[in-house]
Structures are given as structure tokens and as C-alpha cells.
Amino acid sequence: MKRRELLKLAAVTAALLTTTALLASGNAYAQDKKWKIGFSQVTTIEPWRAQFNKDILAEAAKHPEVELIVTDGEDKTEKQVADVENLIRQEVDALLVSPKESAGLTGVVQQAIDAKIPVFVLDRNVETKDYTQFVGGDNKLIGRAAGEYAVELLGGKGKAAGNVVEIWGGMGTQPAHDRHDGFHEFTGKEPGIKYLLDQQSGDWKQDQAYNIMATALRNNEKIDLVYGHNDPMAYGAYLAAKDAGREKDIKFIGIDGLPNEGVTLVNNGELTATFTYVTPGAEGLRQAIKFLNGEKVEKTITLPTEKITKENAAQILKDNGL
């Protein structure tokens, strides 16, 4: 089976396992639970999101006092809004939400806040600061790390030169803008670096990134580096370059760093580097439980990142039993 098919199968399998776990938890012991916590997830198909759900379910299993209700927005803003409205009607004790779009979820998040439900925003922010806490990676910091490494790959500070393709995540999400801004804080200082595309969004998806890259390859004889806002898009760009026989001439940088995805792709030599973007589910749930038990929580919890290249990828896979 081809690598691209294996990645798709892994994502679907993880999503099915998540669904199975949710069904198994059910409501059988709901009456014995102390806290009812709702979690609105944007989608369960993307590998990073599937891992996100796996992590939060594993954490929930450590807390018998918690009934965790997980919903799937199916990658649609309107569906996720309806999910949150339903959780509000269920009078959950706390709400965790990872928005598809910052603006699109702000209104319903404010409804939950107005209903006196503590809200924990995970990964992607919303356009209000009235929530209880935000838990996630620092996307601008990750973008800076990717930009600094790109400059190094293209010749070093003050000497970097080359043609760069940047494939955005969703244009309506703050992480995409932060990953772009952070990257350009470094690459934008290098007059020798040329950007070949103007805000081309792959919506975090491998197939869309493939199409964007295929067009870029047809229109440009020389591409030196691809910066994908996540690993699936960086890999989609790699596949397009491979199909065109040009993958060996291009460096590919992604973000997420899941062991069975981005780290494996780096170890295989398909991606040049990835930067870890830790899923915030487990920490978000721990923080919500802490708050419900009367403890103080910080307004923002920032999760760490790590650069993964060929030098450390094999050890990370070994540490994860892969």
C-alpha cells in the first residue's frame, strides 16, 4: 500500500477508534459523575485532531468523577456552533472548545460565557477574552522557529536566497496567520528570498496542498523550499513534487510533529523538518477539572515546541515504540 494511502487510513482508523471510545463511555454511569464536561471538537478526520481526541479521552479515563461529552463539528462551522449550543442546553459544568474558525465560534462561546459556564479554548482562539483559559501552542513562536530554520537551509542569515512556496492553513484561523507572521519575521529580512504564492490556503488538508503545489510546479521552474502550515500539507506538496520528479531539489518544512505522521515523514527523508505542536486536550481537561475543584488557573497555558530533523527523528520514534 502506498504511503499516501497509509496516512489516510491511519487518520480514518484513529477517528473510528475515537468514535468507538465515545460510544463505549456512553451514559451508563453518568449519574455517578461529579462533573459533566463538554468538549466541542472541530473534526476527527485530520491525524492531529484524531490524536487530540485520543489524548483527551486518555486523560478523562484517569478521572472517574468526570463525564466527558465529545462532539464532532465535521469540519463545518455551523455544525460546531450547533454542537456548542446543545452542550449549553445540557448545562455542562465546563466547556472545552477547539474552534474551526475564530470569528465563527465567538458568538456561541460568548453565549456559554453568558450562561456562566467556564469556557476553556483549545488550540485556536476566539475573538473575546472573556473565556476562563486558553490552552495551546504559541503559533507565532513555532512560525519563527520554522522561519529561522528556513533561512539556515537557504544559506544562512544575511545570505539566504531561494524561491519559497508557503501553503497556508485555514485563512479564517488565527494559527494560520500566526504561523505566517512568525515565519516572515525571519525570512522577510532576507532580500534573496522570493515568495512564489500569495496566501494560498490548503485548509490544513493534504489533497488541497497537493493541488496548490502541482500548480506552483507548473508555473515555476525553480522552487527551493516549501513551508506548509501543517505536516499533511507539507507532505501533499512533497507528493506533488515527487510526481513531477522534482522532490530531491526542494526542502519541505511542516508543523505538528506527530510520531506516526510528521516524525516518520522526516525520518523517511520526505520532509526536511517538522515542528511539534502538542495537542492541548489532556492539559485542557486537567485545567478544567482543577478550576471546577476551586483552584486558580492561569489565563493562558502555552505548550512547548521542538524542531525535529533527521538527526533526532529516529530517537523520537524509538521513544514512542515506533
TORSELO-679215 format. One record per residue (C-alpha): y, x, z; chain; residue number from 0. Coordinates in steps of 0.02 Angstrom, whole numbers, plus 32768, in hexadecimal, padded with zeros to 4 digits. Each point is the difference from the previous one (the first is absolute). Example, Ala and Ser with C-alpha at 12.3 -4.5 7.8 and 13.67 -1.06 7.14 Angstrom:
2
7F1F|8267|8186|A|0
80AC|8045|7FDF|A|1
//
This chain:
322
8000|8000|8000|A|0
80AC|8042|7FD3|A|1
8078|8039|8089|A|2
8080|7F7B|7FD5|A|3
7F7A|7F79|8013|A|4
7FC7|8048|80A5|A|5
80B0|7FF6|8049|A|6
8011|7F4A|7FCD|A|7
7F55|7FD9|8049|A|8
802D|8058|80A3|A|9
809D|7F98|8011|A|10
7FA6|7F5C|7FDE|A|11
7F72|802E|8076|A|12
807A|802A|808B|A|13
8059|7F5B|7FE5|A|14
7F5B|7FA1|8009|A|15
7FD1|805B|80A0|A|16
80A8|7FD0|804A|A|17
7FE6|7F4A|7FD1|A|18
7F51|8004|804A|A|19
8043|8049|80A2|A|20
8085|7F79|800C|A|21
7F83|7F75|7FE3|A|22
7F8B|804A|8081|A|23
8088|8004|8084|A|24
8029|7F49|7FE0|A|25
8034|7F8E|808E|A|26
7F5C|8002|8062|A|27
804E|8053|8098|A|28
80B7|7FD3|7FE3|A|29
8005|7F99|809F|A|30
7FD9|809D|8065|A|31
808C|8068|7FB6|A|32
809F|802A|805D|A|33
806D|8025|7F69|A|34
8004|7FB5|7F52|A|35
804C|807D|7F86|A|36
8020|7FDC|7F49|A|37
8002|8086|7F79|A|38
8047|7FD8|7F54|A|39
7FC0|807E|7F81|A|40
8048|8004|7F50|A|41
7F5B|8023|7FA6|A|42
7F51|8041|8022|A|43
7FD7|8044|7F53|A|44
805E|80A6|7FFF|A|45
7F99|808A|8053|A|46
808B|802C|807C|A|47
8011|7F49|8033|A|48
7F44|7FEE|8013|A|49
8002|8097|8075|A|50
8095|7FB4|805A|A|51
7F9A|7F63|8027|A|52
7F67|8066|802F|A|53
8068|8063|807D|A|54
8050|7F68|8052|A|55
7F59|7FA6|800E|A|56
7FB2|809A|8050|A|57
808E|8004|807F|A|58
7FF0|7F46|8022|A|59
7F47|8018|8028|A|60
8036|806E|8092|A|61
8064|7F71|804E|A|62
7F92|7F6B|8030|A|63
8099|7FA7|8044|A|64
804B|7FF1|7F51|A|65
7FDE|7F80|7F79|A|66
803E|804F|7F5E|A|67
8025|7F8C|7F6E|A|68
8011|805F|7F5B|A|69
8045|7FB0|7F63|A|70
8002|8041|7F4C|A|71
809E|7FE4|7F9B|A|72
7FA0|8024|7F5F|A|73
8090|806E|7FC5|A|74
8072|7F69|7FEF|A|75
80A2|7FED|8064|A|76
7FF6|7F42|8003|A|77
7F4C|8005|8041|A|78
802F|807B|8089|A|79
8095|7F96|8033|A|80
7F8C|7F6A|800F|A|81
7F86|8069|8068|A|82
8088|8031|807B|A|83
803D|7F4D|800C|A|84
7F4E|7FCC|802B|A|85
7FF3|8086|8086|A|86
80A4|7FC3|804B|A|87
7FB8|7F4F|8006|A|88
7F67|8045|8059|A|89
8077|8042|8086|A|90
7FBB|80B1|7FFF|A|91
8033|806B|8093|A|92
8036|808D|7F8C|A|93
8012|8015|7F44|A|94
7FDA|809D|7F9D|A|95
803B|7FFE|7F4C|A|96
7FF9|807D|7F71|A|97
8072|7FB5|7F7B|A|98
7FE3|8002|7F45|A|99
80BD|8001|7FE7|A|100
8085|8027|8080|A|101
807A|7F76|7FCC|A|102
7F79|7F80|7FD9|A|103
7FB6|8002|80B0|A|104
80A3|800F|8062|A|105
801E|7F45|800E|A|106
7F56|7FD2|8044|A|107
8000|8096|8075|A|108
80A5|7FC0|8045|A|109
7FAF|7F56|8018|A|110
7F7B|8052|806D|A|111
8085|805D|8062|A|112
8062|7F5E|8019|A|113
7F5F|7FB1|8040|A|114
7FFE|8088|8087|A|115
7F66|8055|7FB7|A|116
8003|80BE|8013|A|117
7FF9|8049|7F50|A|118
7FB9|80AA|7FD4|A|119
802A|8037|7F50|A|120
7F83|807A|7FB4|A|121
8015|8079|7F6E|A|122
808A|7FA6|7F9E|A|123
809E|7FC9|8059|A|124
805F|7F5C|7FF3|A|125
80BA|7FE0|7FF4|A|126
801C|7FD9|80B7|A|127
7FFD|806C|809C|A|128
7FD5|7F70|8075|A|129
7F45|8027|7FFF|A|130
7FAE|804C|8099|A|131
7FC2|809F|7FAE|A|132
7FE3|8059|7F5B|A|133
7F64|806C|7FEC|A|134
7FE7|806B|7F66|A|135
8015|80A6|7FAA|A|136
80A8|804B|7FD7|A|137
7FFF|7FE6|7F44|A|138
809D|8064|7FE3|A|139
7FB5|8092|8060|A|140
7F61|7FF3|7F98|A|141
806A|7FF9|7F61|A|142
805B|809D|8037|A|143
7F5C|805A|801E|A|144
7FC3|7FCD|7F53|A|145
80A5|8036|7FB2|A|146
7FFE|80A8|8057|A|147
7F4F|8020|7FC2|A|148
802E|7FC8|7F50|A|149
808D|8080|7FFD|A|150
7F85|8084|8039|A|151
7F84|7FD1|7F77|A|152
8088|8005|7F7B|A|153
803D|80AF|8027|A|154
8051|7FFE|80AC|A|155
80AA|7FDB|804A|A|156
808D|8028|7F88|A|157
7F86|8027|7F73|A|158
7F9B|7F5F|7FED|A|159
7FF7|7FBA|7F51|A|160
7F96|7F7E|7FA9|A|161
7FED|7F4C|7FC6|A|162
7FD4|7F85|8089|A|163
7FB7|7F50|7FF4|A|164
801D|7F97|809C|A|165
7F9D|7F5F|8011|A|166
804B|7F8B|8080|A|167
7FA8|7F89|8075|A|168
8045|7F4F|800C|A|169
80BA|7FFF|7FDD|A|170
801B|7F7A|8084|A|171
7FB5|806A|808C|A|172
8060|8079|806E|A|173
7F73|8083|8001|A|174
8011|8016|7F43|A|175
80BB|801E|800E|A|176
7FE9|8076|8093|A|177
7F78|8064|7FA7|A|178
8072|800E|7F6A|A|179
809B|8030|8064|A|180
7FA4|8082|8069|A|181
7FB1|804F|7F66|A|182
80A7|800F|7FA8|A|183
8053|8052|8096|A|184
7FA1|809B|7FC9|A|185
7FE0|7FEC|7F47|A|186
80B0|7FBE|7FE0|A|187
8048|80AA|8031|A|188
7FA2|8056|7F74|A|189
805E|7FFA|7F59|A|190
7F63|8038|7FA5|A|191
7FA0|7F64|802E|A|192
800B|7F70|7F85|A|193
7FC8|7F4E|8027|A|194
7FAD|7FA9|7F6E|A|195
7FFA|7F4C|803F|A|196
8082|7F8C|804C|A|197
7FB7|7F9F|8092|A|198
7F58|7FD1|7FB5|A|199
7F9F|7F98|807F|A|200
7F42|8003|8006|A|201
8003|7F84|8092|A|202
7F8C|8075|8061|A|203
7F73|7FDF|7F83|A|204
7F93|807D|7FA2|A|205
7FF4|7F9D|7F5E|A|206
80BC|7FE6|7FF2|A|207
801E|80BA|801F|A|208
7F82|8029|7F78|A|209
8063|7F99|7F83|A|210
80A7|804E|8035|A|211
7FB8|80AF|7FEF|A|212
7FAE|7FDA|7F59|A|213
80AA|7FCE|7FBB|A|214
8054|8099|804C|A|215
7F7D|8071|7FB0|A|216
801D|7FB3|7F55|A|217
80BC|8015|8010|A|218
8006|80AF|804C|A|219
7FAA|809C|7FC0|A|220
8016|805B|80A6|A|221
7FE3|7FB7|80AD|A|222
7FEE|807B|8090|A|223
7FEF|7F94|809B|A|224
7FDC|7F4C|8031|A|225
803A|7FB8|80A6|A|226
7FA8|7F5D|8028|A|227
803B|7F9E|8096|A|228
7F4B|7FEB|8033|A|229
7F59|8050|7FD6|A|230
7FBC|7F74|7F92|A|231
8098|800D|7F8E|A|232
7FF7|80BE|7FFB|A|233
7F49|7FF0|7FD3|A|234
8025|7F7E|7F7B|A|235
807C|807C|7FB3|A|236
7F7B|8088|8008|A|237
7F83|7F91|7FA4|A|238
807F|7FDC|7F77|A|239
8022|80BA|7FED|A|240
7F46|8026|7FFF|A|241
7FE2|7F7E|7F78|A|242
808A|8056|7F9C|A|243
7FB4|80AC|801F|A|244
8099|803D|8060|A|245
7FCE|7FF6|80B7|A|246
7FEE|80BD|8015|A|247
80B8|801C|7FD4|A|248
8044|7F8A|8085|A|249
800C|8001|80BE|A|250
7FE1|7F59|8058|A|251
8046|7FD5|80AC|A|252
7FD6|7F61|8060|A|253
8015|7FB1|80AB|A|254
7F84|7FAC|8078|A|255
7F7E|8087|8020|A|256
7F6A|7F92|8025|A|257
7F66|8070|8011|A|258
7F96|7F9A|7F86|A|259
808F|7FF2|7F83|A|260
8093|8079|7FF8|A|261
7FAD|808F|805F|A|262
7F65|7FF2|7F93|A|263
806C|8000|7F63|A|264
8058|809E|803B|A|265
7F5B|8053|802B|A|266
7FC0|7FD5|7F52|A|267
809A|804E|7FB0|A|268
803C|7F5A|7FB8|A|269
809B|7FF7|806F|A|270
8061|809E|802C|A|271
8036|7FBC|80AA|A|272
800C|7F64|8069|A|273
8065|7FDC|809D|A|274
7FB0|7F99|808A|A|275
8049|7F57|8026|A|276
7FA4|7FC7|809B|A|277
7FD8|7F46|8008|A|278
8063|7FB0|808F|A|279
7F85|7F75|802C|A|280
7FAB|804C|8098|A|281
80A2|8040|804C|A|282
8059|7F5D|7FDA|A|283
7F7C|7F9C|805B|A|284
8002|8077|8095|A|285
80BD|7FEE|800B|A|286
7FF7|7F42|7FF8|A|287
7F80|7FFA|808D|A|288
806A|8079|8065|A|289
8098|7F8E|7FE9|A|290
7F9F|7F62|802D|A|291
7FC6|8054|80A0|A|292
80B5|8016|8033|A|293
8019|80B6|7FD2|A|294
8096|8044|7FA3|A|295
7FEC|8032|7F4A|A|296
8070|806C|7F93|A|297
8060|7FB0|7F71|A|298
7FAF|8075|7F82|A|299
7F5B|805D|7FFD|A|300
7FF9|8084|7F76|A|301
7F53|8039|7FC9|A|302
7FE5|80B6|7FCA|A|303
7FDC|8042|7F50|A|304
7FA0|8097|7FBD|A|305
7FFE|8059|7F59|A|306
7F51|800B|7FB5|A|307
7FDA|807D|7F77|A|308
7F63|8054|7FC1|A|309
800F|807A|8092|A|310
7FDF|7F7F|8089|A|311
7FB1|7F6B|7FA5|A|312
7F4B|803A|8014|A|313
8013|8017|80BC|A|314
804E|7F54|8014|A|315
7F6F|7FB2|7FA1|A|316
7F86|805F|806E|A|317
805A|7FC4|809D|A|318
7FEE|7F4E|7FC1|A|319
7F48|8012|7FD8|A|320
801C|7FFC|7F43|A|321
//
